[in-house]
Amino acid sequence: MTDMFAKVSCVLAAAFMLSAFVPQPDDKPKGIEHVIVIGVDGLSPDGIKKAETPNIDKMVANGAVKWNVRTVLTSASSQNWASMIMGAGPEQHGIIDNDWELNKHTLPPIAQEADGRFPTIFSILHKARPQAEIGTVYHWGGFGRLFQKNAVNYDKHFSTEDSTATDFIQYIKKKKPVLGFVHFDHVDHAGHHDGHGTKVYYESVTKADSLIGKILAAVNDAGIAEKTLVILWADHGGIGKGHGGATPQEAEIAGVFYGAGVKKGYAIQQQVYTYDLAATIAFALGVEQPYAWTGRPVKPVFKGLDEPRNLWLGEKP
């Protein structure tokens, strides 16, 4: 009996030691030291598919994509940009429309930092890693009111998409940020002025693609391409000359993941929501997200990680 007990103990001990060296599903993705987020206001999946977009096509072919990421409602800018960086929806962060201001709103956040804002990916990364370089460059001034100013090292607003891209490119090359976030607004302008699905709108998407190509080149020139996760995101799509409604054309966007640690040519199966962006960035950089966030990391985009075991895609009639 003693010999049998000893053998069982040895087997269990060996199994425990072996499991300790087997990567666990919740491990941080390997090799990611930088995250660059390219946000394009008003960029619809239709725009990507129908316009000339060689750089985005390259990202999709060599990365992972979800063509129907669901936005929050209403499908307008402030609440969706906020949800992207805050890891939760309007019900949690309280930004319900474009009239929101820090000192003028009706719904307080369910949890807030000292400045009154809901925690963002910028603030939680800054608290976890105070020395990390974090920067934002944005075309739409309204984006700047959504995040904690003391959480970023670099905070710039420019009036054109070209000046925005130029400055962000210089920032990448000079500072090699742990997290860099750029916002472009000209595609949304084209949607409002000429209409979604028009020649002018598709031309604006092609212009965005050219700027994305320059940003990807900057990441390479900075010598950090092999350690950088690049994410392309949008706040909403549109119908005609507007957006804000609850239709797929307005409330679905494309999410593209490219670069370090990402599977190539992968179509994401799990449901993805716009507030999952912040959760995925936190996961990629190994930072614990606040309990107040409702977003979940899009783990299957990363090598070695699978779709959720309980994934349910619905039933066919």
Helices and strands as residue ranges (DSSP letters): H 2-20, E 34-40, H 45-50, H 54-61, E 64-70, H 77-86, H 90-93, H 121-128, E 134-138, G 141-145, G 149-151, E 154-157, H 161-175, E 179-184, H 186-193, H 199-221, G 225-227, E 228-233, H 248-251, E 252-259, E 266-267, H 276-285, G 299-301
